[in-house]
Amino acid sequence: MGAKASKNNPSMPNEIETPMVEKKPYDGYVVPFNEKHLYHCKIEVKKFNAETGERMSKPRIQKFGIKTFQLVYPKLIEQGYTVDILYSPKK
């Protein structure tokens, strides 16, 4: 899947190689031309119904500028988000 970091070791984005566009799960993801300067991430705090096991949360696509992403990425991991990088402007 996407580039991930653990709570104990939230790697900074500039240390992560993110050729996510080539990987299978995101082959269909199309980045608009005017958004190629942004990180495109699928973020989610996964939640399930304890009784049925049914998934209650839904992932969403969030876009970040490079500097913002470098600041926010470790914080998202600390808060329990799963962050899959769909597109990185630094190829």
mmCIF file of the C-alpha atoms, coordinates in Angstrom:
data_MODEL
# 
_entry.id   MODEL 
# 
loop_
_atom_site.group_PDB 
_atom_site.id 
_atom_site.type_symbol 
_atom_site.label_atom_id 
_atom_site.label_alt_id 
_atom_site.label_comp_id 
_atom_site.label_asym_id 
_atom_site.label_entity_id 
_atom_site.label_seq_id 
_atom_site.pdbx_PDB_ins_code 
_atom_site.Cartn_x 
_atom_site.Cartn_y 
_atom_site.Cartn_z 
_atom_site.occupancy 
_atom_site.B_iso_or_equiv 
_atom_site.pdbx_formal_charge 
_atom_site.auth_seq_id 
_atom_site.auth_comp_id 
_atom_site.auth_asym_id 
_atom_site.auth_atom_id 
_atom_site.pdbx_PDB_model_num 
ATOM 1  C CA . MET A 1 1  ? 0.000   0.000  0.000   1.00 0.00 ? 1  MET A CA 1 
ATOM 2  C CA . GLY A 1 2  ? 1.207   3.533  0.649   1.00 0.00 ? 2  GLY A CA 1 
ATOM 3  C CA . ALA A 1 3  ? 4.144   4.853  2.586   1.00 0.00 ? 3  ALA A CA 1 
ATOM 4  C CA . LYS A 1 4  ? 3.485   4.466  6.279   1.00 0.00 ? 4  LYS A CA 1 
ATOM 5  C CA . ALA A 1 5  ? 5.244   5.238  9.512   1.00 0.00 ? 5  ALA A CA 1 
ATOM 6  C CA . SER A 1 6  ? 4.748   3.859  12.991  1.00 0.00 ? 6  SER A CA 1 
ATOM 7  C CA . LYS A 1 7  ? 3.964   5.943  16.069  1.00 0.00 ? 7  LYS A CA 1 
ATOM 8  C CA . ASN A 1 8  ? 7.480   5.263  17.361  1.00 0.00 ? 8  ASN A CA 1 
ATOM 9  C CA . ASN A 1 9  ? 9.199   6.272  14.142  1.00 0.00 ? 9  ASN A CA 1 
ATOM 10 C CA . PRO A 1 10 ? 7.222   8.826  12.116  1.00 0.00 ? 10 PRO A CA 1 
ATOM 11 C CA . SER A 1 11 ? 9.544   9.208  9.149   1.00 0.00 ? 11 SER A CA 1 
ATOM 12 C CA . MET A 1 12 ? 9.579   12.602 7.563   1.00 0.00 ? 12 MET A CA 1 
ATOM 13 C CA . PRO A 1 13 ? 8.233   12.684 3.998   1.00 0.00 ? 13 PRO A CA 1 
ATOM 14 C CA . ASN A 1 14 ? 11.557  13.762 2.507   1.00 0.00 ? 14 ASN A CA 1 
ATOM 15 C CA . GLU A 1 15 ? 13.004  10.468 3.836   1.00 0.00 ? 15 GLU A CA 1 
ATOM 16 C CA . ILE A 1 16 ? 10.252  8.402  2.203   1.00 0.00 ? 16 ILE A CA 1 
ATOM 17 C CA . GLU A 1 17 ? 10.473  7.290  -1.370  1.00 0.00 ? 17 GLU A CA 1 
ATOM 18 C CA . THR A 1 18 ? 6.969   7.645  -2.716  1.00 0.00 ? 18 THR A CA 1 
ATOM 19 C CA . PRO A 1 19 ? 6.554   6.246  -6.232  1.00 0.00 ? 19 PRO A CA 1 
ATOM 20 C CA . MET A 1 20 ? 2.949   5.439  -5.279  1.00 0.00 ? 20 MET A CA 1 
ATOM 21 C CA . VAL A 1 21 ? 1.446   6.192  -8.680  1.00 0.00 ? 21 VAL A CA 1 
ATOM 22 C CA . GLU A 1 22 ? 3.100   3.063  -10.122 1.00 0.00 ? 22 GLU A CA 1 
ATOM 23 C CA . LYS A 1 23 ? 1.803   0.679  -7.434  1.00 0.00 ? 23 LYS A CA 1 
ATOM 24 C CA . LYS A 1 24 ? -1.275  -1.448 -8.133  1.00 0.00 ? 24 LYS A CA 1 
ATOM 25 C CA . PRO A 1 25 ? -3.819  -0.085 -5.601  1.00 0.00 ? 25 PRO A CA 1 
ATOM 26 C CA . TYR A 1 26 ? -3.541  3.443  -6.982  1.00 0.00 ? 26 TYR A CA 1 
ATOM 27 C CA . ASP A 1 27 ? -3.161  2.829  -10.715 1.00 0.00 ? 27 ASP A CA 1 
ATOM 28 C CA . GLY A 1 28 ? -6.570  4.385  -11.343 1.00 0.00 ? 28 GLY A CA 1 
ATOM 29 C CA . TYR A 1 29 ? -5.855  7.544  -9.341  1.00 0.00 ? 29 TYR A CA 1 
ATOM 30 C CA . VAL A 1 30 ? -5.579  10.510 -11.685 1.00 0.00 ? 30 VAL A CA 1 
ATOM 31 C CA . VAL A 1 31 ? -3.942  13.721 -10.484 1.00 0.00 ? 31 VAL A CA 1 
ATOM 32 C CA . PRO A 1 32 ? -5.340  16.864 -12.130 1.00 0.00 ? 32 PRO A CA 1 
ATOM 33 C CA . PHE A 1 33 ? -2.662  18.874 -13.942 1.00 0.00 ? 33 PHE A CA 1 
ATOM 34 C CA . ASN A 1 34 ? -3.129  21.930 -11.710 1.00 0.00 ? 34 ASN A CA 1 
ATOM 35 C CA . GLU A 1 35 ? -2.619  19.790 -8.538  1.00 0.00 ? 35 GLU A CA 1 
ATOM 36 C CA . LYS A 1 36 ? 0.683   18.098 -9.418  1.00 0.00 ? 36 LYS A CA 1 
ATOM 37 C CA . HIS A 1 37 ? 2.525   20.334 -6.923  1.00 0.00 ? 37 HIS A CA 1 
ATOM 38 C CA . LEU A 1 38 ? 0.552   18.831 -3.997  1.00 0.00 ? 38 LEU A CA 1 
ATOM 39 C CA . TYR A 1 39 ? 0.767   15.606 -1.998  1.00 0.00 ? 39 TYR A CA 1 
ATOM 40 C CA . HIS A 1 40 ? -2.404  13.552 -2.438  1.00 0.00 ? 40 HIS A CA 1 
ATOM 41 C CA . CYS A 1 41 ? -3.051  11.265 0.528   1.00 0.00 ? 41 CYS A CA 1 
ATOM 42 C CA . LYS A 1 42 ? -5.755  8.866  1.581   1.00 0.00 ? 42 LYS A CA 1 
ATOM 43 C CA . ILE A 1 43 ? -6.200  9.361  5.335   1.00 0.00 ? 43 ILE A CA 1 
ATOM 44 C CA . GLU A 1 44 ? -8.374  7.552  7.834   1.00 0.00 ? 44 GLU A CA 1 
ATOM 45 C CA . VAL A 1 45 ? -8.655  6.654  11.492  1.00 0.00 ? 45 VAL A CA 1 
ATOM 46 C CA . LYS A 1 46 ? -9.994  3.128  11.100  1.00 0.00 ? 46 LYS A CA 1 
ATOM 47 C CA . LYS A 1 47 ? -13.008 2.363  13.287  1.00 0.00 ? 47 LYS A CA 1 
ATOM 48 C CA . PHE A 1 48 ? -15.087 -0.786 13.415  1.00 0.00 ? 48 PHE A CA 1 
ATOM 49 C CA . ASN A 1 49 ? -18.335 -1.749 15.133  1.00 0.00 ? 49 ASN A CA 1 
ATOM 50 C CA . ALA A 1 50 ? -17.322 -3.920 18.097  1.00 0.00 ? 50 ALA A CA 1 
ATOM 51 C CA . GLU A 1 51 ? -20.411 -6.113 17.816  1.00 0.00 ? 51 GLU A CA 1 
ATOM 52 C CA . THR A 1 52 ? -20.652 -6.710 14.072  1.00 0.00 ? 52 THR A CA 1 
ATOM 53 C CA . GLY A 1 53 ? -17.095 -5.984 12.911  1.00 0.00 ? 53 GLY A CA 1 
ATOM 54 C CA . GLU A 1 54 ? -18.552 -3.675 10.284  1.00 0.00 ? 54 GLU A CA 1 
ATOM 55 C CA . ARG A 1 55 ? -16.312 -0.822 9.223   1.00 0.00 ? 55 ARG A CA 1 
ATOM 56 C CA . MET A 1 56 ? -17.645 2.503  10.502  1.00 0.00 ? 56 MET A CA 1 
ATOM 57 C CA . SER A 1 57 ? -14.985 4.877  9.177   1.00 0.00 ? 57 SER A CA 1 
ATOM 58 C CA . LYS A 1 58 ? -14.469 6.000  5.612   1.00 0.00 ? 58 LYS A CA 1 
ATOM 59 C CA . PRO A 1 59 ? -11.151 7.090  4.108   1.00 0.00 ? 59 PRO A CA 1 
ATOM 60 C CA . ARG A 1 60 ? -10.888 10.502 2.499   1.00 0.00 ? 60 ARG A CA 1 
ATOM 61 C CA . ILE A 1 61 ? -8.510  12.166 0.092   1.00 0.00 ? 61 ILE A CA 1 
ATOM 62 C CA . GLN A 1 62 ? -6.572  15.100 1.546   1.00 0.00 ? 62 GLN A CA 1 
ATOM 63 C CA . LYS A 1 63 ? -4.188  17.317 -0.395  1.00 0.00 ? 63 LYS A CA 1 
ATOM 64 C CA . PHE A 1 64 ? -1.206  19.083 1.172   1.00 0.00 ? 64 PHE A CA 1 
ATOM 65 C CA . GLY A 1 65 ? 1.486   21.469 -0.012  1.00 0.00 ? 65 GLY A CA 1 
ATOM 66 C CA . ILE A 1 66 ? 5.041   20.162 0.421   1.00 0.00 ? 66 ILE A CA 1 
ATOM 67 C CA . LYS A 1 67 ? 5.932   22.190 3.532   1.00 0.00 ? 67 LYS A CA 1 
ATOM 68 C CA . THR A 1 68 ? 2.557   21.598 5.164   1.00 0.00 ? 68 THR A CA 1 
ATOM 69 C CA . PHE A 1 69 ? 2.807   17.875 4.518   1.00 0.00 ? 69 PHE A CA 1 
ATOM 70 C CA . GLN A 1 70 ? 6.249   17.738 6.136   1.00 0.00 ? 70 GLN A CA 1 
ATOM 71 C CA . LEU A 1 71 ? 4.793   19.352 9.267   1.00 0.00 ? 71 LEU A CA 1 
ATOM 72 C CA . VAL A 1 72 ? 1.475   17.482 9.384   1.00 0.00 ? 72 VAL A CA 1 
ATOM 73 C CA . TYR A 1 73 ? 2.521   13.944 8.384   1.00 0.00 ? 73 TYR A CA 1 
ATOM 74 C CA . PRO A 1 74 ? 4.175   12.943 11.705  1.00 0.00 ? 74 PRO A CA 1 
ATOM 75 C CA . LYS A 1 75 ? 1.276   14.490 13.640  1.00 0.00 ? 75 LYS A CA 1 
ATOM 76 C CA . LEU A 1 76 ? -1.292  12.465 11.691  1.00 0.00 ? 76 LEU A CA 1 
ATOM 77 C CA . ILE A 1 77 ? 0.598   9.258  12.463  1.00 0.00 ? 77 ILE A CA 1 
ATOM 78 C CA . GLU A 1 78 ? 0.781   10.193 16.168  1.00 0.00 ? 78 GLU A CA 1 
ATOM 79 C CA . GLN A 1 79 ? -2.989  10.768 16.193  1.00 0.00 ? 79 GLN A CA 1 
ATOM 80 C CA . GLY A 1 80 ? -3.655  7.271  14.831  1.00 0.00 ? 80 GLY A CA 1 
ATOM 81 C CA . TYR A 1 81 ? -4.317  8.063  11.183  1.00 0.00 ? 81 TYR A CA 1 
ATOM 82 C CA . THR A 1 82 ? -3.403  5.633  8.438   1.00 0.00 ? 82 THR A CA 1 
ATOM 83 C CA . VAL A 1 83 ? -1.799  7.740  5.708   1.00 0.00 ? 83 VAL A CA 1 
ATOM 84 C CA . ASP A 1 84 ? -1.396  6.298  2.219   1.00 0.00 ? 84 ASP A CA 1 
ATOM 85 C CA . ILE A 1 85 ? 0.411   8.602  -0.164  1.00 0.00 ? 85 ILE A CA 1 
ATOM 86 C CA . LEU A 1 86 ? -1.393  8.411  -3.498  1.00 0.00 ? 86 LEU A CA 1 
ATOM 87 C CA . TYR A 1 87 ? 0.782   10.984 -5.262  1.00 0.00 ? 87 TYR A CA 1 
ATOM 88 C CA . SER A 1 88 ? 3.986   12.748 -4.296  1.00 0.00 ? 88 SER A CA 1 
ATOM 89 C CA . PRO A 1 89 ? 5.201   15.850 -6.125  1.00 0.00 ? 89 PRO A CA 1 
ATOM 90 C CA . LYS A 1 90 ? 8.769   14.707 -5.397  1.00 0.00 ? 90 LYS A CA 1 
ATOM 91 C CA . LYS A 1 91 ? 9.187   11.807 -7.797  1.00 0.00 ? 91 LYS A CA 1 
# 
